[in-house]
Amino acid sequence: MFLIALRRITALTLLTGLCVRFSAYCQPQEPKVTRYNGKVSQQFVMNRETPIIDHASGKRISYETYENMLKRSPGQYWTQPLFDKYGKPSSFEVIKKSQLNIRENGAVMQNPDLMPEVGEPIPPFVMRGLDGKEYDSERLKGKYVLLGFWVRYEKPLYTLASTKIISDFVDENRKKGVEIVSLGTTLNTEEECLEAIPKRNCGFIPVPESYGFNHRYKISETPYFILVDRKGIIKAMAPHTEFSKISDLVLR
């Protein structure tokens, strides 16, 4: 019974209301959104070929080593997906639960201390916009980049007021000759984006089905914004309610 149960191992991670599930011994597939009611549920799967990283050593381990760790210390480890520069869960990390912040309800919260910090290079990204273009952080050097992190382009958070402050910031700097590439991640599909985005300048280029980047950058609330300078260094970070930390900056 123990082996049977082991073969049905699942993990649940809560991040900004996001539940992430994965199952072992399944074939790889694209993440699937299973529900949305203020929270988001996505399922990711792994198999014996999936790269697994030991958090303690930072090294890749075999699936057999991973299995033995769980057998030796049942219930002591947590396995979570790691997201690559494309916002995809390309590998998994196994970590002792004692190293995580465990809430009373058993949910694991991502540590906000692991978010990128001002003054650091932005971890690389490659995003495909609703305009069909690919936005590679390396190729964007020489321009300012404003990254906006959303759940969905729907009310109550996605409103005229919430996007106007972005478009005003981008437009005002454009008039000064400062180019800002503004991108917005979301769970929405391309079709949903076309429906949700009003026929006006919303201040950013939507990036459909890109919520994996919220994981990659450990975004703990949405909407949230990161401004990257011409050298690829994070210049400022702020939630929507404190966007003035970004909009008050004088860019050159």
C-alpha positions in Angstrom: 0.0 0.0 0.0 2.9 2.3 0.8 4.4 1.9 -2.7 1.0 2.4 -4.3 0.5 5.6 -2.3 4.1 6.7 -3.2 3.3 6.3 -6.9 0.5 8.7 -6.5 2.5 11.5 -4.9 1.0 15.0 -5.4 2.1 18.4 -4.4 0.1 21.5 -3.7 1.7 25.0 -3.7 -0.3 28.2 -2.9 1.1 31.4 -4.5 -1.0 34.5 -4.7 -4.1 32.4 -4.6 -2.6 30.0 -7.1 -2.8 26.2 -6.5 -0.2 24.2 -8.4 -0.6 20.4 -8.5 1.6 17.8 -10.1 1.5 14.0 -10.2 4.4 11.6 -10.6 4.5 8.8 -13.2 2.5 10.8 -15.7 3.5 11.9 -19.2 4.6 15.6 -19.7 1.9 17.9 -20.8 1.1 21.6 -20.9 -0.3 23.1 -17.6 -4.0 22.9 -17.4 -6.2 25.5 -15.6 -8.9 23.6 -13.9 -10.9 26.4 -12.2 -11.0 30.1 -11.5 -13.1 31.5 -8.6 -10.7 34.0 -7.1 -8.1 31.2 -7.0 -6.4 29.4 -9.8 -5.7 25.7 -10.1 -3.1 24.5 -12.5 -1.8 20.9 -12.9 1.8 20.1 -13.9 3.1 16.5 -14.3 6.6 14.9 -14.1 8.1 11.6 -15.1 11.4 9.7 -14.7 13.1 11.9 -17.4 12.0 15.2 -15.7 15.0 17.1 -14.2 14.8 17.1 -10.4 17.0 19.4 -8.3 17.9 18.8 -4.7 17.4 22.2 -3.0 20.0 21.4 -0.3 22.9 20.8 -2.8 21.6 22.6 -5.8 22.5 19.6 -8.0 20.3 17.5 -10.2 19.4 14.0 -8.8 18.1 10.9 -10.5 14.4 9.9 -10.1 15.6 6.8 -8.2 17.5 9.1 -5.7 14.4 11.2 -5.4 12.2 8.2 -4.7 14.6 6.9 -2.0 14.6 10.3 -0.3 10.8 10.2 0.0 10.9 6.5 1.1 13.5 7.2 3.8 11.7 10.3 5.1 8.0 10.1 4.2 6.1 13.4 4.6 9.3 15.4 5.1 9.9 16.7 1.6 8.0 19.0 -0.7 8.3 19.0 -4.5 7.6 22.1 -6.5 7.9 23.1 -10.2 10.7 25.4 -11.3 9.9 27.8 -14.1 12.3 28.6 -16.9 12.8 31.7 -19.0 9.8 30.8 -21.1 7.6 30.7 -18.0 7.3 26.9 -18.3 7.8 24.3 -15.5 10.8 22.7 -17.0 12.1 21.0 -13.8 11.2 20.3 -10.2 12.9 21.0 -6.9 12.7 18.8 -3.9 13.1 20.6 -0.6 12.7 19.8 3.1 9.4 21.1 4.5 11.4 22.5 7.5 12.9 25.0 5.0 9.5 26.3 3.9 7.0 28.6 5.5 4.1 26.3 6.4 0.8 27.8 7.3 -1.6 26.3 9.8 -3.7 24.9 6.9 -0.7 23.1 5.5 -0.4 25.3 2.4 3.1 26.3 1.4 3.6 30.0 0.6 6.3 31.1 -1.7 8.9 33.2 0.2 8.7 36.8 -1.0 12.4 37.2 0.0 13.1 35.1 -3.1 11.7 37.7 -5.4 14.1 39.6 -7.6 15.5 42.8 -6.0 16.2 46.3 -7.1 19.8 46.6 -8.4 19.9 43.0 -9.6 19.8 41.8 -13.2 16.3 40.6 -14.1 16.2 36.8 -14.5 15.9 36.2 -18.2 12.6 35.9 -19.9 11.2 35.2 -23.4 7.6 36.2 -23.7 5.3 36.0 -26.8 2.9 38.9 -27.0 -0.6 39.1 -28.3 0.9 41.0 -31.2 2.7 37.8 -32.3 6.1 39.2 -31.5 8.7 37.5 -29.2 10.1 39.6 -26.4 13.6 38.4 -25.3 15.1 40.2 -22.2 18.5 39.9 -23.8 17.4 41.6 -27.0 15.5 44.2 -25.1 18.6 45.6 -23.6 19.0 49.3 -24.6 15.3 49.9 -23.8 13.4 50.2 -20.6 11.0 47.3 -19.9 7.9 47.4 -17.7 6.7 44.0 -16.6 3.2 43.8 -15.3 2.0 40.7 -13.5 -1.8 40.0 -13.6 -4.0 36.9 -12.9 -6.7 37.7 -15.5 -7.7 40.8 -17.4 -11.1 41.0 -15.7 -12.7 43.2 -13.0 -12.2 44.0 -10.2 -8.5 44.5 -10.7 -8.3 45.0 -14.5 -10.1 48.3 -14.9 -9.7 51.6 -16.8 -8.2 53.2 -13.7 -5.7 50.3 -13.2 -4.5 50.5 -16.8 -4.5 54.3 -17.3 -1.7 54.8 -14.8 0.4 52.5 -17.0 -0.5 54.0 -20.3 0.1 57.5 -18.9 3.6 56.5 -17.7 4.5 55.0 -21.0 3.1 57.9 -23.1 4.7 60.6 -21.0 8.1 59.0 -21.3 7.6 58.4 -25.0 7.0 62.1 -25.5 10.4 62.7 -23.8 12.0 60.2 -26.2 12.3 57.4 -23.7 11.1 54.1 -25.1 9.4 51.6 -22.7 8.4 48.1 -23.7 5.4 47.3 -21.5 4.3 43.7 -21.2 1.5 42.1 -19.1 1.3 38.5 -18.1 -2.0 36.7 -17.6 -3.7 33.3 -17.4 -6.1 34.4 -20.2 -5.9 32.7 -23.6 -5.3 34.6 -26.8 -9.0 34.6 -27.5 -9.9 35.8 -24.0 -7.3 38.6 -24.3 -8.8 39.8 -27.5 -12.2 39.9 -25.7 -10.9 41.4 -22.5 -8.6 44.2 -23.8 -10.7 47.2 -24.7 -10.1 49.0 -28.0 -7.9 51.6 -26.3 -4.3 51.8 -25.2 -4.2 49.7 -22.1 -0.5 50.5 -21.5 0.9 47.1 -22.2 1.2 44.3 -24.6 -0.7 41.3 -23.3 1.2 38.0 -23.0 -1.5 35.2 -23.1 -1.2 32.1 -21.0 2.0 33.3 -19.3 1.1 33.0 -15.6 4.2 30.9 -15.2 6.3 34.1 -15.0 4.4 35.0 -11.8 5.9 31.9 -10.4 9.3 32.5 -11.8 9.6 35.9 -10.2 7.8 34.8 -7.0 5.1 37.5 -7.4 3.1 37.5 -4.1 0.3 39.9 -5.2 -1.2 41.2 -8.4 -1.2 43.5 -10.2 2.5 43.9 -9.6 5.1 45.7 -11.6 8.9 45.5 -12.2 10.7 48.2 -14.1 14.0 47.1 -15.8 16.5 49.6 -17.0 18.4 49.7 -20.3 21.1 47.4 -19.0 18.7 44.7 -17.8 18.9 45.8 -14.2 15.8 46.1 -12.0 15.3 49.8 -11.3 12.0 49.6 -9.3 9.3 47.3 -8.1 5.8 48.0 -6.8 2.3 46.7 -6.4 -0.5 48.5 -8.3 -1.4 50.6 -5.2 2.2 51.9 -5.0 2.8 52.5 -8.8 4.0 56.0 -8.0 7.3 54.4 -6.9 7.8 53.7 -10.6 5.8 56.6 -12.3 7.6 59.3 -10.3 11.0 58.1 -11.6 12.8 60.4 -14.1 14.0 58.1 -16.9 16.8 59.1 -19.2 
